[in-house]
């Protein structure tokens, strides 16, 4: 039975998402897992909800625009200064190591560069909320490992978005049979620099306008208008909306830091119901029938991601001459995978919609593998954090 009343559907989805999210949180899993389960029940299992590509695209693009805007808002000049050279070097090395190892590992098994590039780029993301929550839960001191973990997860999602934009552009080149050097180089560059320019331009306009706005309602309207315009223009010009919104947020917060903080607080206050709907939509797009077929790829992805995170962190830490315990254990604290990874996976089908069934199949495979492995990483991620801070001697009760 398909329910066609949209208002009723939203009410049911929010209620179920909230309740199941609380239940999964009780079992020490991120609420995102609960939202995805609700989506699977409403969609592939009982066929209560059927959304068109157009409806899904609106929800996905708007929500990811918001997420990217907030990620960009964390990149203040003060934050980047506090990070220090060591954290930046380690972040970059572990990100590219994870990307390369997953991409090659999946390619060697599937002989498919497209799924390898997609999973490799998404696998770079580390869940900040889950990682920081685990640090608080085990009462970690503000020692070197804890500080470095917090800094890296703050920067990691930004690096992930850049790598994902490059990867998706390369996948489009491969699917379009344009495997000559100019296409491989020029297409990603246009998508990246065009998105950066768009985000900076709208960020400057929003910063100027923000000085003339007062009141929470006006601030909220102004913020959402800026994000929607950024997403819409990015779609029209075939640029990365995620990257554009990230640079919109970064430009805005650095031009008007005091006003910007108020803007971001107000935008974040409306996120919970939007998150619930977004991850339920992710569950709607998941293909349970592919779980067994994708099982081996999921295992390869999981093993390669752990190897990339730990190996990349080890070599990065060694390069900056970090303490031996940082070299050994920091990678274990960076295994959580949740919101940004699932969000990027959901966008794949939309990004590749011009390539027909091949694009749709790649989208279904990606969201299925990422959603399934998110459950695994949300179990082992917090365990890794606890083990790492224990071995580093940064637990309060020790």
Secondary structure as UniProt FT lines:
FT   HELIX           6..26
FT   TURN            27..28
FT   HELIX           31..40
FT   HELIX           41..45
FT   HELIX           53..73
FT   HELIX           77..110
FT   HELIX           113..122
FT   TURN            123..124
FT   HELIX           128..137
FT   TURN            138..139
FT   HELIX           144..175
FT   TURN            176..177
FT   HELIX           181..210
FT   TURN            211..212
FT   HELIX           216..236
FT   TURN            237..238
FT   HELIX           241..255
FT   HELIX           257..269
FT   HELIX           271..285
FT   HELIX           288..290
FT   TURN            291..294
FT   HELIX           295..319
FT   TURN            320..321
FT   HELIX           324..329
FT   HELIX           330..334
FT   HELIX           339..351
FT   HELIX           353..355
FT   HELIX           356..391
FT   TURN            392..393
FT   TURN            396..397
//
